[in-house]
């Protein structure tokens, strides 16, 4: 699953960068759907780690500390990096006339609230950070609810769980294809014509979190051989959808229907896709994926803001891409892991629990 996270993060970077110089890259781009896969994978992983449906208790304080330590330090670092880059390269964004709005927006982003459906406050200077805000919402609201509901869901017929998985993925697909407006995720890129568009970020996170949870509930039901077929068969179908969509046949976003099953199939380590995603390069990419995901847009902005340093051609992809990889590795090694350990050590203490089957 770490390898999958790395591949998905890499696809997001390719989708945002000028990948025309990368051989065959246009055939494998699904960067919008990649974020939905992140939500699904996050939910599945949390259910696995915390034992959803097994009668365990969710220690709310420990859970909150672990989640804050996992996502917040790098999020805050890249937020400040984005501010520094805009101050250096686009000072008009933070001019005196906008000081009050700037302080409010900075505070709203720092509190991980800027993905909430408030038209005047939605948006990020580091645009990919919208998904981190949504993830925080899912941690605070969705996961405790599904954890509590897991024991009841485990008693549901498998057919019902399977159908519900497709329903939630379908809802995600519908809200994206009918109401998604990318411009509202940035600051200063205009508004959306429909009120529903402001709800799309939260709806994408919630629906795919629920789909990932239901996939986990099926883990103990499906036989091992089925999981191997699911892993390799779904991976092949996933690639086919993306390649066909690159040639105008179908929509890339349709892969969200396969995301829960792809993740579920990875639980069989005999599957070919599992072995590929367990290779060293894939796992390394997965470890730095969070830092890479958040740092690549600020790097791209800084790179394109200084044409003097650009040589054009393929360098317009490889230069910022290499810088982003390097910064992500440094961030992971010297900031992300140490800060995570530091926060857990300092914040860990007495716990408050929520019974998995509590009323």
URFENZI-V872359 format. One record per pair of residues at least 24 apart in sequence whose ideal C-beta (glycine too) atoms are under 10 Angstrom apart, sorted by the first residue. I is the first residue (numbers start at 1). J is the second residue. Records with the same first field share a line. If there is no record, write none. Layout:
I = J + J
//
This chain:
1 = 41 + 42 + 44 + 45 + 48 + 263 + 266 + 267 + 274 + 277 + 278 + 283 + 286
2 = 41 + 45 + 277 + 278 + 282 + 283 + 284 + 285 + 286 + 287 + 289
3 = 266 + 273 + 274 + 275 + 276 + 277 + 278 + 279 + 280 + 281 + 282 + 283 + 284 + 285 + 286 + 287 + 289
4 = 37 + 38 + 41 + 235 + 259 + 262 + 263 + 266 + 273 + 274 + 276 + 277 + 282 + 286 + 289
5 = 37 + 38 + 41 + 42 + 45 + 277 + 282 + 283 + 285 + 286 + 287 + 288 + 289 + 290 + 293
6 = 277 + 281 + 282 + 283 + 284 + 285 + 286 + 287 + 288 + 289 + 292
7 = 34 + 37 + 276 + 277 + 282 + 285 + 286 + 289
8 = 33 + 34 + 35 + 36 + 37 + 38 + 41 + 259 + 285 + 286 + 289 + 293
9 = 34 + 35 + 38 + 128 + 285 + 286 + 288 + 289 + 290 + 291 + 292 + 293 + 294 + 296 + 328
10 = 34 + 282 + 285 + 286 + 289 + 292 + 293 + 296 + 321 + 325
11 = 37 + 242
12 = 37 + 38 + 128 + 131 + 289 + 292 + 293 + 296 + 297
13 = 128 + 289 + 292 + 293 + 295 + 296 + 297 + 299 + 300 + 317 + 320 + 321 + 324 + 325 + 328
14 = 296 + 317 + 321
15 = 252
16 = 127 + 128 + 296 + 297 + 300 + 320
17 = 296 + 297 + 299 + 300 + 303 + 316 + 317 + 318 + 320 + 321 + 324
18 = 300 + 304 + 313 + 314 + 315 + 316 + 317 + 318 + 320 + 321
19 = 317 + 321
20 = 314 + 316 + 317
21 = 313 + 314 + 315 + 316 + 317 + 318
22 = 314 + 317 + 318 + 321
24 = 243 + 246
25 = 246 + 317
26 = 243 + 246 + 247
27 = 239 + 242 + 243 + 244 + 245 + 246 + 247
28 = 239 + 242 + 243 + 246 + 252
29 = 242 + 245 + 246 + 252
30 = 238 + 239 + 241 + 242 + 245 + 246 + 251 + 252 + 253 + 254 + 255 + 256
31 = 128 + 252
32 = 176 + 180 + 182 + 204 + 251 + 252 + 253 + 255 + 256
33 = 172 + 173 + 176 + 204 + 208 + 238 + 241 + 242 + 245 + 251 + 252 + 253 + 254 + 255 + 256 + 257 + 258 + 259
34 = 131 + 252 + 255 + 256 + 259 + 293
35 = 128 + 130 + 131 + 134 + 135 + 176 + 201 + 204 + 205 + 208 + 256 + 293
36 = 131 + 169 + 172 + 173 + 176 + 204 + 205 + 207 + 208 + 209 + 211 + 212 + 253 + 255 + 256 + 259
37 = 208 + 212 + 238 + 255 + 256 + 258 + 259 + 260 + 262 + 263
38 = 131 + 132 + 134 + 135 + 205 + 208 + 212 + 259 + 289 + 290 + 293
39 = 131 + 134 + 135 + 138 + 142 + 172 + 204 + 205 + 206 + 207 + 208 + 209 + 210 + 211 + 212 + 256 + 259
40 = 165 + 168 + 169 + 172 + 205 + 207 + 208 + 209 + 210 + 211 + 212 + 213 + 214 + 215 + 256 + 259 + 260 + 261 + 262 + 263 + 264
41 = 208 + 212 + 215 + 259 + 260 + 262 + 263 + 266
42 = 67 + 70 + 71 + 131 + 135 + 138 + 139 + 143 + 205 + 208 + 209 + 212
43 = 135 + 138 + 139 + 142 + 143 + 146 + 205 + 206 + 208 + 209 + 210 + 211 + 212 + 213 + 214 + 215 + 216 + 260 + 263
44 = 209 + 211 + 212 + 213 + 214 + 215 + 216 + 217 + 219 + 259 + 260 + 263 + 264 + 266 + 267
45 = 212 + 216 + 263
46 = 138 + 139 + 142 + 143 + 146 + 147 + 209 + 212 + 213 + 216
47 = 143 + 146 + 147 + 150 + 209 + 212 + 213 + 214 + 215 + 216 + 217 + 219
48 = 212 + 216 + 219 + 263 + 267
50 = 143 + 147 + 150 + 356
51 = 147 + 150 + 356
52 = 143 + 146 + 147 + 148 + 149 + 150 + 151 + 153 + 154 + 213 + 216 + 217 + 356
53 = 146 + 147 + 149 + 150 + 151 + 152 + 153 + 154 + 155 + 213 + 216 + 217 + 219 + 220 + 356 + 357
54 = 150 + 151 + 154 + 220 + 356
55 = 150 + 151 + 154 + 355 + 356 + 357
56 = 147 + 150 + 353 + 355 + 356 + 357
57 = 147 + 351 + 352 + 353 + 354 + 355 + 356 + 357 + 358
58 = 143 + 144 + 147 + 148 + 150 + 351 + 352 + 353 + 354 + 355 + 356 + 358
59 = 350 + 351 + 352 + 353 + 354
60 = 144 + 147 + 351 + 352 + 353 + 354
61 = 347 + 348 + 349 + 350 + 351 + 352 + 353
62 = 344 + 347 + 348 + 349 + 350 + 351 + 352 + 353
63 = 139 + 140 + 143 + 144 + 147 + 351 + 352 + 353 + 354
64 = 139 + 140 + 144 + 347 + 351 + 352
65 = 343 + 344 + 345 + 346 + 347 + 348 + 349 + 351
66 = 139 + 340 + 343 + 344 + 347 + 348
67 = 135 + 136 + 138 + 139 + 140 + 143
68 = 112 + 136 + 139 + 340 + 343 + 344 + 347
69 = 336 + 339 + 340 + 341 + 342 + 343 + 344 + 345 + 346 + 347 + 348
70 = 135 + 139 + 290 + 336 + 339 + 340 + 343 + 344
71 = 112 + 132 + 133 + 135 + 136 + 139 + 290 + 294 + 336 + 340
72 = 110 + 112 + 132 + 136 + 339 + 340 + 343
73 = 331 + 335 + 336 + 337 + 338 + 339 + 340 + 342 + 343
74 = 129 + 132 + 290 + 291 + 293 + 294 + 295 + 328 + 331 + 332 + 335 + 336 + 339 + 340
75 = 109 + 110 + 112 + 126 + 129 + 132 + 133 + 135 + 136 + 290 + 294
76 = 109 + 110 + 112 + 339
77 = 291 + 294 + 295 + 331 + 335 + 336 + 339
78 = 124 + 125 + 126 + 128 + 129 + 132 + 290 + 291 + 293 + 294 + 295 + 296 + 297 + 298 + 299 + 327 + 331
79 = 106 + 109 + 110 + 112 + 114 + 124 + 125 + 126 + 129 + 132 + 294 + 298
80 = 106 + 110 + 125 + 126 + 298
81 = 125 + 126 + 294 + 295 + 298 + 299 + 302 + 327 + 331
82 = 109 + 124 + 125 + 126 + 127 + 129 + 294 + 295 + 297 + 298 + 301 + 302
83 = 109 + 125 + 126 + 298
84 = 298 + 302
85 = 125 + 126 + 297 + 298 + 299 + 300 + 301 + 302 + 303 + 305
86 = 125 + 126 + 187 + 298 + 301 + 302 + 305
88 = 302 + 305 + 306
89 = 301 + 302 + 303 + 304 + 305 + 306
90 = 188 + 301 + 305
92 = 188
93 = 125 + 187 + 188
94 = 125
98 = 188
101 = 187
102 = 187
105 = 187
108 = 133
109 = 133 + 187
111 = 136
112 = 136 + 137 + 139 + 140
113 = 137
114 = 185 + 187 + 201
115 = 184 + 185 + 198 + 200 + 201 + 202 + 204 + 205
116 = 198 + 199 + 201 + 202
117 = 184 + 195 + 196 + 197 + 198 + 199 + 200 + 201 + 202 + 203
118 = 198
119 = 184 + 191 + 192 + 195 + 197 + 198
120 = 191
121 = 187
122 = 184 + 185 + 186 + 187 + 191 + 192 + 197 + 198 + 201
123 = 183 + 184 + 185 + 186 + 187 + 188 + 189
124 = 185 + 186 + 187 + 297
125 = 186 + 187 + 188 + 297 + 298 + 301
126 = 186 + 293 + 294 + 295 + 296 + 297 + 298 + 301
127 = 182 + 183 + 185 + 186 + 187 + 189 + 297 + 298 + 301
128 = 185 + 292 + 293 + 294 + 295 + 296 + 297 + 298
129 = 185 + 293 + 294 + 297 + 298
130 = 182 + 184 + 185 + 186 + 201 + 204 + 205
131 = 185 + 201 + 204 + 205 + 293 + 294
132 = 290 + 293 + 294
133 = 185 + 201 + 202 + 205
134 = 200 + 201 + 202 + 203 + 204 + 205 + 206 + 208 + 209
135 = 205 + 209
136 = 205
137 = 201 + 202 + 205 + 206 + 209
138 = 202 + 205 + 206 + 208 + 209 + 210 + 212
139 = 209
141 = 202 + 205 + 206 + 209
142 = 202 + 205 + 206 + 207 + 209 + 210 + 213
143 = 209 + 213
144 = 354
145 = 209 + 210 + 213
146 = 209 + 210 + 212 + 213 + 214 + 216 + 217
147 = 213 + 354 + 355 + 356
148 = 354 + 355 + 356 + 357 + 358 + 359
149 = 210 + 213 + 217 + 356 + 357
150 = 213 + 216 + 217 + 356 + 357
151 = 355 + 356 + 357
152 = 356 + 357
153 = 213 + 214 + 216 + 217 + 218
154 = 217 + 220 + 221
156 = 214 + 217 + 221
157 = 221
158 = 217 + 218 + 221 + 222
160 = 214
161 = 213 + 214 + 215 + 216 + 217 + 218 + 221
162 = 214 + 215 + 218 + 221 + 222 + 260 + 261
163 = 214
164 = 210 + 211 + 213 + 214 + 217
165 = 210 + 211 + 212 + 213 + 214 + 215 + 217 + 218 + 257 + 259 + 260 + 261 + 264
166 = 211 + 214 + 257 + 260 + 261
167 = 207 + 210 + 211 + 214
168 = 206 + 207 + 208 + 209 + 210 + 211 + 212 + 213 + 214 + 215 + 256 + 257 + 260
169 = 207 + 208 + 210 + 211 + 212 + 214 + 215 + 254 + 255 + 256 + 257 + 258 + 259 + 260 + 261
170 = 207 + 211 + 256 + 257
171 = 203 + 204 + 206 + 207 + 208 + 210 + 211 + 256
172 = 200 + 203 + 204 + 205 + 206 + 207 + 208 + 209 + 210 + 211 + 253 + 256 + 257 + 259
173 = 204 + 207 + 251 + 253 + 254 + 255 + 256 + 257
174 = 203 + 207 + 253
175 = 199 + 200 + 201 + 202 + 203 + 204 + 206 + 207
176 = 200 + 203 + 204 + 207 + 251 + 253 + 256
177 = 251 + 253 + 254
179 = 203
180 = 204 + 253
186 = 297
204 = 256
207 = 256
208 = 256 + 259 + 260
210 = 260
211 = 256 + 257 + 259 + 260 + 261 + 263
212 = 259 + 260 + 263 + 264
213 = 260
214 = 260 + 264
215 = 259 + 260 + 261 + 262 + 263 + 264 + 265 + 267
216 = 260 + 263 + 264 + 267
218 = 260 + 261 + 264
219 = 263 + 264 + 267
222 = 261 + 264 + 265 + 267 + 268
223 = 268
224 = 267 + 268 + 270
225 = 268 + 270
226 = 264 + 265 + 268
227 = 261 + 264 + 265 + 266 + 267 + 268 + 269 + 270 + 271 + 274
228 = 265 + 267 + 268 + 269 + 270 + 271 + 272 + 273 + 274
229 = 265 + 268 + 271
230 = 258 + 260 + 261 + 262 + 263 + 264 + 265 + 266 + 267 + 268 + 271 + 273
231 = 261 + 262 + 263 + 264 + 265 + 266 + 267 + 268 + 269 + 270 + 271 + 272 + 273 + 274 + 275 + 277
232 = 265 + 268 + 270 + 271 + 272 + 273 + 274
233 = 258 + 261 + 262 + 265 + 271 + 273
234 = 258 + 259 + 260 + 261 + 262 + 263 + 264 + 265 + 266 + 271 + 273
235 = 261 + 262 + 265 + 266 + 271 + 272 + 273 + 274 + 276 + 277
236 = 272 + 273
237 = 261 + 262
238 = 262 + 273
239 = 273
284 = 329 + 332
285 = 325 + 328
287 = 328 + 329 + 332 + 333 + 336 + 337
288 = 324 + 325 + 326 + 327 + 328 + 329 + 330 + 331 + 332 + 333 + 336
289 = 328 + 332
290 = 328 + 331 + 332 + 336
291 = 324 + 325 + 327 + 328 + 329 + 330 + 331 + 332 + 333 + 335 + 336
292 = 321 + 324 + 325 + 327 + 328 + 329 + 331 + 332
293 = 324 + 328
294 = 324 + 327 + 328 + 331
295 = 323 + 324 + 325 + 326 + 327 + 328 + 330 + 331
296 = 320 + 321 + 323 + 324 + 325 + 327 + 328
297 = 324
298 = 324 + 327
299 = 323 + 324 + 325 + 326 + 327 + 328
300 = 324
//
